[in-house]
Amino acid sequence: GSGRARALEDYVGRKATSNKQQQQREVGIQNIGWRNDRASLHALMELMPLPLYSSSASSFLSRTRNTLLYLPPSRYGGLLKSHHFLICAVLAERPPAPEPPATPPSPYEAAAAQLEKQVAALQVERSSPRSALKLHRKKRAENVMGMEDTALESTWVHRAWVAAGSLTMVGMMVKAMEAAGTTEERVGVMVAAVGAYMAADLGTGIYHWAVDNYGDAHTPIFGPQIDAFQGHHKRPWTISKRQFANNIHALARPATFSLAPFLLLPCPAYVDSFLAVFLACVVYSQQFHAWAHAKKKDVPAFVSLLQDSGLLVSRKMHGAHHRQPYNINYCIVSGLWNPLLDSTNFFAKLEKFIFSTWHVRPRSWAETSADWLQDGSYFSDGTDVDDTLPQQS
């Protein structure tokens, strides 16, 4: 009797211990949760019966990622009271804990970081002769009127070059008039002046077409002018805000050097007249251009009269050039050549010739780049040219 009692007590004790261990396993598994990391998987293994946590099972789990282990109740029914038990074994390293949000730097730290970036960028730009050359060209381009915002005011250097160029051109014209001793020579001087005026309009159109369609800011010699025209297409209204000498000094410099030798050389009167008027129109074409970007009320009365008469390029004519694909009305002195050049497809034929000869495509053949698209208005007050009006006030 006593032996039976002790055996029964041992059985009840073992059963209670087994039930308690089973409850601990269930609670432990529930506490682990379904975290996809190695620590959770190992903790789960410690709560499982020995047959599952064997070398073969551990090796299998070590070689498997994103593995679903189905434990049938017939074999592991003592593990849990539920009918099925599914383990999602994702053998991946524990993801790093999220870093605490960074505190904003103090003004001194921000300034120091910005200075370090500028120094690093400067070192990169100067790391090679080619990079240094690009940086130099970029600064030169910015000093004209390029994609970067530059000063609109005239400097004394600008004024000096404009004065030198203007005096040279006036001197050439005086020299021509003094050399014209007869009536025929004076007529020749006047005819040459008119021809120079017409040639300058054509010349500005061809040059304008060329820089609009070929090259970039790094093109030798012409790079700054190409960048200037690109910047003008981007923000056309800024030209009307530039002061006089600031606007034309870049053209006055080469004109001064070109004409100065002819002041000392003996030339026929009509040659001096042609050179003086031609270069004067070319240099001042940038001012004619600026007036075409200003409203009628913002220009002198005589300028408005010349625009209305067609002797200077008008707002309506030049405004048509500032529409995609920017391939018409290139001439900016008077615009007299524009109808003929556009109706005969002169520039289109020239582009085809260049492509067939040198395999270079003009910009007008492709979709307009964002660097050339207008970013702003034609006029400085935020309005654009109205095609229905001959001249806008």
C-alpha positions as CSV (number, residue, x, y, z in Angstrom):
1,G,0.0,0.0,0.0
2,S,2.7,2.4,1.0
3,G,4.7,1.5,-2.2
4,R,1.6,2.2,-4.3
5,A,1.1,5.4,-2.6
6,R,4.7,6.5,-3.2
7,A,4.5,5.5,-6.8
8,L,1.3,7.4,-7.3
9,E,2.8,10.4,-5.6
10,D,5.9,10.2,-7.9
11,Y,3.6,9.9,-11.0
12,V,1.5,12.9,-9.9
13,G,4.7,14.8,-9.2
14,R,6.2,14.0,-12.5
15,K,2.9,14.8,-14.3
16,A,2.7,18.1,-12.4
17,T,6.4,18.9,-13.2
18,S,5.8,18.0,-16.9
19,N,2.7,20.2,-17.1
20,K,4.6,23.0,-15.4
21,Q,7.5,22.7,-17.9
22,Q,5.0,22.6,-20.7
23,Q,3.3,25.8,-19.5
24,Q,6.8,27.4,-19.2
25,R,7.5,26.4,-22.8
26,E,4.3,27.9,-24.0
27,V,4.7,31.1,-22.0
28,G,8.4,31.3,-23.2
29,I,7.4,30.9,-26.8
30,Q,4.7,33.5,-26.5
31,N,7.1,35.9,-24.9
32,I,9.7,35.4,-27.7
33,G,7.4,36.8,-30.3
34,W,7.9,36.6,-34.0
35,R,11.0,38.6,-34.4
36,N,13.1,37.7,-37.5
37,D,16.5,37.5,-35.8
38,R,19.0,34.8,-34.7
39,A,18.6,35.4,-31.0
40,S,14.8,34.7,-31.1
41,L,15.4,31.5,-33.0
42,H,18.0,30.2,-30.6
43,A,15.8,31.1,-27.6
44,L,13.0,29.1,-29.3
45,M,15.3,26.1,-29.7
46,E,16.1,26.1,-26.0
47,L,12.4,25.6,-25.2
48,M,12.0,22.7,-27.7
49,P,12.4,19.0,-27.0
50,L,15.8,17.5,-27.6
51,P,14.9,15.7,-30.9
52,L,14.2,19.0,-32.6
53,Y,17.2,20.8,-31.1
54,S,19.6,18.2,-32.6
55,S,22.8,18.7,-34.6
56,S,21.0,17.8,-37.8
57,A,18.1,20.2,-37.2
58,S,20.4,22.9,-36.1
59,S,22.6,22.4,-39.2
60,F,19.4,22.4,-41.4
61,L,18.3,25.7,-39.8
62,S,21.8,27.2,-40.2
63,R,21.7,26.5,-43.9
64,T,18.2,27.7,-44.6
65,R,16.8,31.2,-44.9
66,N,13.1,32.1,-44.8
67,T,12.3,28.4,-44.0
68,L,8.9,27.3,-42.8
69,L,9.1,24.3,-40.4
70,Y,5.8,22.4,-40.0
71,L,5.6,20.4,-36.8
72,P,2.9,17.8,-37.2
73,P,1.0,17.1,-33.9
74,S,1.5,13.3,-34.3
75,R,5.2,13.6,-33.7
76,Y,5.5,16.8,-31.6
77,G,2.1,16.9,-30.1
78,G,3.5,17.4,-26.6
79,L,5.1,20.6,-27.6
80,L,2.0,22.7,-27.6
81,K,-1.7,22.1,-27.0
82,S,-2.6,23.7,-30.4
83,H,-3.2,21.5,-33.4
84,H,-0.4,23.0,-35.4
85,F,2.7,24.8,-34.7
86,L,4.5,26.8,-37.4
87,I,7.9,28.3,-37.0
88,C,9.1,31.1,-39.3
89,A,12.8,30.6,-39.2
90,V,14.4,33.7,-40.8
91,L,18.2,33.4,-40.3
92,A,19.1,37.0,-40.8
93,E,21.3,39.1,-38.6
94,R,19.5,41.3,-36.2
95,P,18.9,44.7,-37.9
96,P,20.8,47.6,-36.4
97,A,19.0,49.6,-33.8
98,P,17.7,52.9,-35.2
99,E,20.0,55.7,-34.5
100,P,18.7,58.5,-32.3
101,P,17.7,61.6,-34.2
102,A,20.7,63.9,-34.8
103,T,20.6,67.1,-33.0
104,P,20.8,70.1,-35.4
105,P,24.3,71.6,-35.6
106,S,25.1,74.9,-34.1
107,P,25.5,77.9,-36.4
108,Y,29.3,77.7,-35.9
109,E,29.3,73.9,-36.8
110,A,27.2,74.6,-39.9
111,A,29.5,77.4,-41.0
112,A,32.5,75.2,-40.5
113,A,30.9,72.3,-42.5
114,Q,30.1,74.7,-45.4
115,L,33.6,76.0,-45.4
116,E,35.0,72.5,-45.6
117,K,32.8,71.7,-48.6
118,Q,33.9,74.9,-50.4
119,V,37.5,74.1,-49.8
120,A,37.0,70.5,-51.0
121,A,35.3,71.7,-54.1
122,L,38.0,74.2,-54.8
123,Q,40.7,71.5,-54.4
124,V,38.8,69.2,-56.8
125,E,38.5,72.0,-59.4
126,R,42.2,72.7,-59.1
127,S,43.3,69.1,-59.1
128,S,44.3,69.1,-62.7
129,P,45.2,71.7,-65.4
130,R,42.1,70.8,-67.3
131,S,39.9,71.4,-64.3
132,A,41.6,74.7,-63.7
133,L,41.0,75.7,-67.3
134,K,37.3,74.9,-67.0
135,L,37.1,76.9,-63.8
136,H,38.8,79.8,-65.5
137,R,36.5,79.7,-68.5
138,K,33.4,79.4,-66.2
139,K,34.5,82.6,-64.3
140,R,35.0,84.4,-67.6
141,A,31.6,83.3,-68.9
142,E,30.0,84.5,-65.7
143,N,31.6,87.9,-66.1
144,V,29.7,88.4,-69.4
145,M,26.1,87.4,-69.1
146,G,25.8,83.7,-68.7
147,M,23.7,81.2,-66.8
148,E,25.0,82.5,-63.5
149,D,23.4,85.7,-62.2
150,T,25.9,88.5,-62.6
151,A,25.9,92.2,-61.8
152,L,23.8,94.4,-64.0
153,E,25.6,97.6,-63.2
154,S,28.3,99.1,-65.4
155,T,31.9,99.4,-64.0
156,W,34.5,102.0,-64.9
157,V,36.3,99.3,-67.0
158,H,33.1,98.7,-69.0
159,R,32.7,102.5,-69.5
160,A,36.3,102.8,-70.6
161,W,36.0,100.1,-73.3
162,V,32.8,101.5,-74.6
163,A,34.3,105.0,-74.7
164,A,37.4,103.7,-76.5
165,G,35.3,101.8,-79.1
166,S,32.9,104.7,-79.7
167,L,35.8,107.2,-80.2
168,T,37.5,104.8,-82.6
169,M,34.4,104.4,-84.7
170,V,33.7,108.2,-84.7
171,G,37.3,108.7,-85.7
172,M,37.0,106.3,-88.6
173,M,33.9,108.2,-89.8
174,V,35.6,111.6,-89.5
175,K,38.6,110.2,-91.4
176,A,36.2,108.9,-94.2
177,M,34.4,112.3,-94.5
178,E,37.7,114.2,-94.7
179,A,39.0,111.8,-97.3
180,A,35.9,112.2,-99.5
181,G,36.8,115.4,-101.4
182,T,34.4,115.0,-104.2
183,T,30.6,114.6,-104.5
184,E,31.1,111.1,-105.9
185,E,33.3,110.1,-103.0
186,R,30.7,111.5,-100.5
187,V,28.0,109.5,-102.2
188,G,30.3,106.5,-102.0
189,V,30.7,107.1,-98.2
190,M,26.9,107.2,-97.7
191,V,26.3,104.1,-99.9
192,A,29.0,102.3,-97.9
193,A,27.3,103.3,-94.7
194,V,23.9,102.0,-95.8
195,G,25.5,98.8,-97.0
196,A,27.3,98.4,-93.7
197,Y,24.0,98.9,-91.9
198,M,22.4,96.1,-94.0
199,A,25.5,93.8,-93.7
200,A,25.5,94.3,-89.9
201,D,21.9,93.1,-89.6
202,L,22.8,90.0,-91.7
203,G,26.0,89.5,-89.8
204,T,24.3,89.6,-86.4
205,G,21.7,87.1,-87.6
206,I,24.4,84.6,-88.8
207,Y,26.4,85.0,-85.6
208,H,23.3,84.7,-83.4
209,W,22.2,81.6,-85.3
210,A,25.7,80.1,-84.8
211,V,26.0,80.6,-81.1
212,D,22.4,79.5,-80.5
213,N,23.0,76.2,-82.3
214,Y,26.6,75.2,-81.9
215,G,29.2,75.0,-79.1
216,D,28.9,75.6,-75.4
217,A,30.5,77.7,-72.6
218,H,33.8,75.9,-73.0
219,T,34.2,76.5,-76.7
220,P,37.5,78.4,-77.3
221,I,37.1,82.1,-78.0
222,F,33.4,82.1,-78.4
223,G,32.5,80.2,-75.2
224,P,31.6,83.2,-73.1
225,Q,29.3,84.6,-75.9
226,I,27.6,81.2,-76.3
227,D,27.0,81.1,-72.6
228,A,25.7,84.6,-72.6
229,F,23.1,83.8,-75.3
230,Q,22.1,80.7,-73.4
231,G,21.6,82.8,-70.3
232,H,19.6,85.2,-72.3
233,H,17.3,82.5,-73.6
234,K,16.8,81.3,-70.0
235,R,16.0,84.8,-68.6
236,P,15.3,87.1,-71.5
237,W,14.1,90.1,-69.5
238,T,17.4,90.6,-67.6
239,I,18.9,92.3,-70.7
240,S,16.5,95.2,-70.3
241,K,17.8,95.8,-66.8
242,R,21.5,95.9,-67.7
243,Q,23.1,99.3,-67.8
244,F,24.3,100.6,-71.1
245,A,28.1,99.9,-70.8
246,N,27.5,96.7,-69.0
247,N,25.5,95.5,-71.9
248,I,27.8,96.3,-74.8
249,H,31.4,96.4,-73.4
250,A,32.1,92.8,-74.5
251,L,31.6,93.8,-78.1
252,A,33.3,97.1,-77.8
253,R,36.6,95.5,-76.9
254,P,37.3,93.6,-80.1
255,A,35.8,96.4,-82.1
256,T,38.4,98.8,-80.7
257,F,41.3,96.5,-81.5
258,S,40.0,95.8,-85.0
259,L,39.5,99.5,-85.9
260,A,42.5,101.1,-84.3
261,P,45.0,100.1,-87.0
262,F,42.7,101.5,-89.7
263,L,42.9,104.9,-88.1
264,L,46.6,105.0,-89.1
265,L,46.4,103.2,-92.4
266,P,45.5,105.1,-95.7
267,C,42.2,103.6,-97.0
268,P,39.6,104.7,-99.4
269,A,36.8,106.8,-97.8
270,Y,34.1,104.3,-98.5
271,V,36.2,101.5,-96.8
272,D,36.6,103.6,-93.6
273,S,32.9,104.4,-93.7
274,F,31.9,100.8,-94.2
275,L,34.1,99.6,-91.3
276,A,33.0,102.4,-88.9
277,V,29.2,101.9,-89.5
278,F,29.4,98.1,-89.6
279,L,31.2,97.7,-86.3
280,A,29.1,100.5,-84.7
281,C,25.9,98.6,-85.6
282,V,27.4,95.3,-84.4
283,V,28.5,96.8,-81.1
284,Y,25.3,98.7,-80.4
285,S,23.2,95.7,-81.6
286,Q,23.1,94.5,-78.0
287,Q,21.5,97.8,-77.1
288,F,19.0,97.5,-79.9
289,H,18.4,94.0,-78.7
290,A,17.8,95.3,-75.1
291,W,15.3,97.9,-76.4
292,A,13.4,95.0,-78.1
293,H,12.9,93.5,-74.6
294,A,11.6,96.8,-73.2
295,K,8.1,98.1,-73.4
296,K,7.3,101.1,-75.5
297,K,6.8,103.3,-72.5
298,D,10.3,102.4,-71.2
299,V,12.4,103.4,-74.2
300,P,13.1,106.9,-75.5
301,A,10.7,108.4,-78.0
302,F,13.2,108.3,-80.9
303,V,13.9,104.6,-80.3
304,S,10.2,103.8,-80.4
305,L,9.9,105.8,-83.7
306,L,12.8,103.8,-85.2
307,Q,11.3,100.5,-84.1
308,D,7.9,101.4,-85.5
309,S,9.5,102.4,-88.8
310,G,11.5,99.1,-89.0
311,L,14.9,100.7,-88.7
312,L,15.5,98.9,-85.4
313,V,14.3,95.4,-84.5
314,S,10.9,95.5,-83.0
315,R,9.4,93.7,-79.9
316,K,7.0,91.6,-82.0
317,M,9.7,90.4,-84.4
318,H,12.2,89.6,-81.8
319,G,9.6,88.1,-79.5
320,A,8.9,85.4,-82.1
321,H,12.5,84.3,-81.8
322,H,12.0,83.6,-78.1
323,R,9.5,80.7,-78.8
324,Q,10.5,77.1,-79.3
325,P,12.4,75.9,-81.2
326,Y,14.1,79.3,-81.3
327,N,15.0,79.0,-85.0
328,I,13.6,82.2,-86.6
329,N,14.3,86.0,-86.6
330,Y,17.9,85.8,-85.6
331,C,18.9,89.3,-86.9
332,I,18.9,91.9,-84.1
333,V,19.9,95.2,-85.7
334,S,16.9,96.1,-87.8
335,G,15.5,92.6,-88.5
336,L,15.1,93.5,-92.2
337,W,16.7,90.3,-93.3
338,N,14.6,88.1,-91.1
339,P,11.6,87.6,-93.5
340,L,13.8,86.7,-96.4
341,L,16.1,84.3,-94.4
342,D,13.2,82.5,-92.8
343,S,11.0,82.3,-96.0
344,T,13.9,80.8,-98.0
345,N,15.0,78.4,-95.1
346,F,18.5,79.8,-95.3
347,F,19.6,78.6,-91.9
348,A,17.9,75.2,-92.3
349,K,19.9,74.7,-95.5
350,L,23.0,75.9,-93.8
351,E,22.5,73.4,-91.0
352,K,22.0,70.5,-93.4
353,F,25.2,71.5,-95.2
354,I,27.2,71.6,-91.9
355,F,25.7,68.2,-90.9
356,S,26.5,66.6,-94.2
357,T,30.0,67.9,-94.1
358,W,31.1,67.7,-90.5
359,H,28.2,65.5,-89.0
360,V,27.4,68.2,-86.4
361,R,23.8,68.6,-85.4
362,P,22.4,72.0,-84.4
363,R,20.5,72.4,-81.2
364,S,17.3,73.4,-83.1
365,W,17.0,69.8,-84.5
366,A,16.6,68.3,-81.0
367,E,14.1,68.9,-78.3
368,T,15.0,72.1,-76.5
369,S,17.3,71.5,-73.5
370,A,16.2,72.7,-70.1
371,D,19.2,74.9,-70.0
372,W,17.9,76.9,-73.0
373,L,14.2,76.9,-72.1
374,Q,12.8,80.3,-71.0
375,D,12.5,80.5,-67.3
376,G,10.6,83.7,-66.8
377,S,8.9,86.3,-68.9
378,Y,9.9,88.3,-72.0
379,F,9.4,91.6,-70.3
380,S,10.7,92.5,-66.9
381,D,7.2,93.1,-65.5
382,G,6.3,89.4,-65.9
383,T,4.4,89.7,-69.2
384,D,5.1,88.3,-72.7
385,V,4.9,89.6,-76.2
386,D,1.3,89.8,-77.6
387,D,1.3,88.8,-81.2
388,T,-2.0,90.6,-81.8
389,L,-0.3,94.0,-81.1
390,P,2.2,95.6,-83.5
391,Q,4.0,97.3,-80.6
392,Q,3.3,96.8,-76.9
393,S,3.1,99.8,-74.7
